[in-house]
Amino acid sequence: MVSLDSHTIIARLKIFRSAGSNYTVLSRAAWSRSPWAQPCSAGLPRRVAAGSEAGSRRQLCELPTIWRNCSQGIYLDVGTNLGVQLRKLYNPEQFSGAPVLPIFDKAFSKQRSGVCALGVEANPHHTPYLNTVNGFFQQRGYQALILTEVAASIRNGTASFFLDSGSPVEWGASLTKGGWQKNNGSSGAKVEAHVQLLNLPAFVAGIVRPILQQELAATGRLPPVVMKLDVEGEEYALFPALLLSGGLCDISVLFLEVHGESFRNADGVNMTMPQMQQAFATMRKANPPCRVQVQDLDDETFLNSKAIPFPSVAV
């Protein structure tokens, strides 16, 4: 046994995965034709520099070997930061009293072996630690992948991402530049990064929805989908886009932190969040089967998750 207090040890572990997913949308034939797989067949080297553009684009290529059995449900951690909510999902015993735990327990039950998860985090300052978290998840066989230096959006492409190096875990880092970002004015401090964008509504419609439909056809049960949305203003674009695409109704529980309108960028709609929720309530009346529950929850317990050792694993 080895204690994973050392990030270096686990980051260097050689990982082996079983070969392939149970899902048609993630099968080799379907994936090879999927727009999500374009970087996988673009002649990129198998090993690329962490945080490079090529590395960011290739990360999703691992999904078919990770999401093998999502029969218990799917968790989308959008705005991952240091990955603590994902750790709460798979190792809840380490995070007693966290407000999100009852949501996970109700949706997924206590046993999480059939839960698939995806984290999305844009801040490059978090990449080294999140690589360690990914290594831990792989070593434990968790069906989880954190995309680093990738921001959730309503489109694909690239964008500027504005850092917040003056706050403890950079919770003000955002696709929107604003006065809330505390970069201390120090000379030479990096205040902006260029990141890849993940079209989140398209991902829900193109990957999550087919998995749910296949599970429903096979078992008669629609697996739950839980999404955390903590994206420093991008909710003004993502919430209505998920609504209009139908993706919001693929989700069982959406919990989010709503930010002030000053956080809204050019992609966002010119509505307040209460106005958007009211519009959704009106649309929902026309679609009673829509199952999503929207909750205003910002679980910021155990923010300094780096100080919490990973559980021991066998090497």
ABEGO torsion letter per residue (X at the ends): XBBAABAAAAAABBBBBBBEBABAAABAAAAAABAAAAAAAAGBBABBBBGBAAAAAAAAAAAAAABABAAAEBBBBBGAEAGAAAAAAABAAAABGBAAAAAAAAAAEABAAABBBBBBBABAAAAAAAAAAAAAAAAAGBBBBBBBGBBBBABBEBBBBBBBAABAAGAABBABBBAABBAGGBBGBBABBBBBBBBAAAAAAAAAAAAAAAAAAAAGBBBBBBBBBBAGGAAAAAAAAAAAAGAAAABABBBBBBBBAAABBAABBBBBAAAAAAAAAAAAAABAABABBBBBBBBABGABAAABBBBBBBX
